[in-house]
Amino acid sequence: MSTTYTIPVGPVHVGLKEPVTAWLELEGERIVNARVRPGAIHRGIEFMARERNPIQVIYLSERICGICSFSHVMCFIRAVEDLAQIGVPIRAQYIRSLVLELERVHSHILWAGVACYTIGFDSAFHLGMLMRERVMDVLELLTGNRVNYGVATFGGVRWDVTPELEKALRGMVRYYRREFTPFRDIVMEDPVAQARMRNVGVLTRDDAVRYSAVGPTARASGLRIDLRKSSPYEAYADFEVEPVVPQDYFGKAYGDVLDRFAVRVLEVYQSLDIIEKVLDGLPEGPFVAEPNPNKVLASLKKAEGTGWGIIEAPRGDDTHIVSLKGGEDNVLWWKVRAPTYANAVSWPIMFRGNELADAPLIINSIDPCISCMERMMVTDGRERGIVTKTELVNRSRQKTLDLKSKHAAGGGVGK
């Protein structure tokens, strides 16, 4: 008869990028069941938006996440533009698409480096961190910041593509086409790395559908889904983006950690192609519809209704829903559904059948952003079994009364 025992991983753990707790039920070293509990860093960021006007919330939304900050701010801005019927110049749509792809390159290279670190491939980790610097330098040249770029605004962008920036962008593309392939080959052709990631943390195609996986996590399971293809936004309709899936390269989708690694690595090349298409086809014209923020704010104060914005962020579908009330300065309410919220549901499925040493790699394989996911936490006391102080005191007193009654009846006072 086998004996199982449960150990906690997290909320703070050397193998985790951000705080989250997983309780793993083990038979020896093998995981037979798992339970994941977020909630360690919820910030109530959506509630804070109710005390700010839409322009102020731009900078709040950008701080949901440092890695995919432009994705969140674009979702919020597109939701407001949707409800207020704000037009966006074509040149601005191209520049927005450019920054989104730069952010995707940054996010995927960072994740690939962290994945190598998790399995102890430190030389590849350092190589990935070194390559990541080049795209961050370009983002700094465009926006002045390496994170939280401050480039987006309602009706367009705040900064244009200059000849200096175009030169830096083309140099960056050449650099990655030259240097990124050796990094890819070092990891994906290494037999130890392959053994470490192949058939680990498997999420089948059916389970990916059943548990609503999104982004590279879903594509690694063989699903051809990508909002840039199915629901193109900004300038993506001009770029003919096709979903990157492992069966096109390996003949089969295993849905494991190696496939998730491969999808993100291959999407870096796809993003480089899109960046070149943006530069080659960048149209002339204004890059913002209304440069005066006071006029924009005055028009937004008259807007009323609910708007919806969704894009293909580096981690998957990112959705923002915003509501404004006419005559009010501040946002009425704002709801964010980050891709980690969808992908984290699949963790228990990925854990089962793997060893304890695989747990950090499996957790990191979906590229989780816990701060993206945890903005507000609502607890149902009945479902979670929360007992208030008053209830505890009443139970304590009731136990005393029960003992008194038992003693009075001659039954003694044993437990």
C-alpha positions, -999 to 999 in steps of 0.1 A, spaced: 0 0 0 15 33 -11 17 63 12 13 98 -1 24 130 16 19 167 7 45 194 5 41 231 -1 60 250 -28 59 287 -23 46 313 -19 82 324 -18 105 299 -34 139 300 -51 124 282 -81 95 307 -86 97 340 -103 67 354 -83 48 344 -52 23 316 -56 17 285 -35 13 249 -48 5 219 -26 19 188 -42 7 153 -32 36 129 -37 42 92 -39 79 91 -33 92 117 -58 62 114 -81 35 140 -81 0 123 -81 -21 154 -74 -17 192 -70 -35 222 -58 -25 258 -66 -35 288 -45 -27 324 -57 -35 354 -36 -1 364 -21 3 397 -39 -31 410 -49 -30 448 -51 -66 460 -57 -53 478 -88 -87 478 -105 -103 495 -74 -76 522 -75 -87 531 -111 -121 543 -97 -103 573 -81 -86 583 -114 -96 597 -148 -89 576 -179 -56 594 -188 -43 587 -152 -53 551 -156 -31 547 -186 -1 549 -163 -18 527 -138 -25 500 -163 11 501 -175 22 490 -141 1 459 -139 32 441 -153 67 452 -161 74 427 -188 41 431 -208 33 466 -197 26 478 -232 2 449 -238 -19 459 -208 -19 496 -216 -29 489 -252 -58 467 -240 -70 495 -217 -66 522 -243 -84 501 -270 -113 495 -246 -117 532 -240 -113 540 -277 -140 514 -284 -166 530 -261 -157 566 -269 -154 560 -307 -118 575 -309 -101 570 -343 -65 561 -346 -42 572 -375 -28 544 -396 8 554 -388 0 551 -351 -14 516 -356 18 506 -373 39 520 -344 17 503 -318 22 470 -336 60 477 -337 62 482 -299 40 452 -292 64 430 -312 94 445 -295 78 436 -262 71 401 -274 108 396 -284 118 409 -250 94 387 -231 102 355 -250 140 359 -247 136 366 -210 114 336 -205 138 313 -225 167 325 -203 147 318 -171 138 284 -183 174 276 -189 183 288 -154 155 266 -139 171 234 -153 206 245 -143 218 255 -179 235 286 -166 256 294 -196 225 295 -218 207 316 -191 235 342 -192 235 342 -230 198 349 -230 201 377 -206 229 392 -227 208 391 -259 178 406 -241 197 438 -236 196 447 -273 158 449 -276 157 469 -243 182 494 -257 159 499 -287 128 504 -265 148 529 -245 158 548 -276 121 550 -287 105 558 -254 132 568 -229 124 539 -207 135 502 -206 102 492 -189 69 510 -186 75 529 -218 49 557 -215 45 557 -253 8 550 -257 -21 574 -255 -57 577 -267 -59 580 -304 -23 571 -312 12 572 -297 33 599 -281 65 592 -300 73 588 -337 97 565 -355 128 586 -363 155 578 -388 178 571 -359 154 547 -344 148 529 -378 185 524 -381 187 509 -346 157 487 -353 172 473 -385 205 467 -367 187 449 -339 169 426 -364 203 418 -380 218 411 -346 191 387 -335 191 368 -369 228 363 -364 230 356 -326 197 341 -316 200 310 -337 231 297 -319 212 302 -286 183 282 -299 205 254 -312 225 253 -279 194 246 -260 171 226 -283 198 203 -297 214 196 -263 204 160 -254 203 168 -216 181 198 -221 158 177 -244 156 150 -218 149 176 -191 120 192 -210 105 165 -233 74 148 -219 75 170 -189 44 190 -179 23 177 -207 -9 195 -216 -28 176 -243 -47 194 -271 -80 182 -255 -70 194 -220 -58 228 -235 -93 232 -249 -111 220 -218 -91 243 -195 -92 273 -218 -54 277 -223 -43 307 -243 -12 320 -261 20 300 -265 7 275 -239 -22 266 -261 -2 267 -293 24 243 -278 -5 219 -274 -12 221 -311 -40 247 -312 -38 271 -341 -50 301 -322 -36 336 -324 -56 368 -321 -33 385 -346 -46 361 -372 -82 354 -361 -91 389 -349 -64 413 -362 -61 446 -345 -39 477 -351 -19 469 -383 -18 431 -380 -42 426 -408 -14 438 -432 12 413 -419 -5 379 -425 5 364 -391 2 326 -388 0 308 -355 33 291 -346 26 254 -336 51 226 -329 36 201 -354 47 223 -383 83 219 -372 85 186 -354 56 168 -371 38 164 -338 27 185 -308 36 169 -275 22 198 -254 52 196 -231 78 221 -218 100 216 -248 72 225 -271 64 256 -251 101 265 -253 101 259 -291 69 280 -297 83 310 -279 117 307 -296 102 305 -331 79 334 -323 110 356 -319 118 350 -356 81 358 -364 83 390 -345 115 400 -363 97 395 -396 68 417 -385 92 444 -373 108 445 -408 73 447 -424 64 476 -402 95 495 -412 91 487 -449 55 497 -450 53 525 -424 28 550 -439 31 587 -437 8 609 -417 1 619 -381 9 595 -352 -18 608 -329 -54 620 -335 -55 647 -309 -22 658 -292 -38 680 -265 -46 657 -235 -70 683 -221 -92 681 -252 -91 643 -250 -101 643 -213 -129 667 -220 -143 644 -247 -139 613 -225 -159 631 -198 -189 631 -221 -185 594 -231 -207 568 -215 -209 531 -219 -187 500 -218 -157 493 -240 -138 461 -247 -102 456 -257 -83 423 -264 -49 416 -279 -25 387 -282 0 396 -254 33 376 -252 16 352 -227 -17 350 -246 -51 367 -247 -52 398 -226 -87 414 -221 -97 447 -206 -133 459 -201 -139 495 -191 -170 514 -182 -174 552 -181 -203 573 -170 -211 606 -187 -203 636 -167 -180 618 -143 -142 624 -143 -131 590 -131 -134 555 -145 -167 538 -133 -152 503 -133 -124 483 -150 -119 446 -153 -87 429 -164 -84 393 -175 -47 385 -179 -35 354 -198 -20 338 -167 -55 337 -152 -64 312 -179 -32 293 -182 -27 287 -144 -58 266 -143 -39 239 -162 -11 236 -137 -26 207 -117 -30 187 -150 6 194 -160 20 184 -126 5 149 -125 29 121 -132 60 142 -130 87 143 -104 90 169 -76 122 183 -93 100 192 -123 77 214 -104 95 248 -108 100 241 -145 64 232 -150 52 263 -131 75 286 -151 67 269 -184 35 289 -189 55 321 -183 33 331 -153 28 367 -143 12 365 -109 11 403 -106 -8 404 -139 -33 379 -125 -37 392 -90 -53 426 -90 -83 419 -68 -94 390 -46 -130 382 -36 -135 355 -10 -166 336 -5 -164 326 32 -187 296 28 -168 281 0 -134 287 16 -145 276 51 -136 309 68 -147 311 104 -151 346 120 -139 355 154 -175 356 167 -182 322 154 -151 308 170 -160 323 204 -195 309 201 -182 275 193 -158 276 223 -187 286 246 -210 260 231 -183 233 238 -183 243 275 -220 241 277 -220 207 261 -194 195 286 -215 208 315 -245 191 302 -226 158 298 -212 161 333 -246 169 348 -259 137 331 -232 117 348 -212 110 316 -179 126 328 -160 154 311 -136 134 289 -131 147 253 
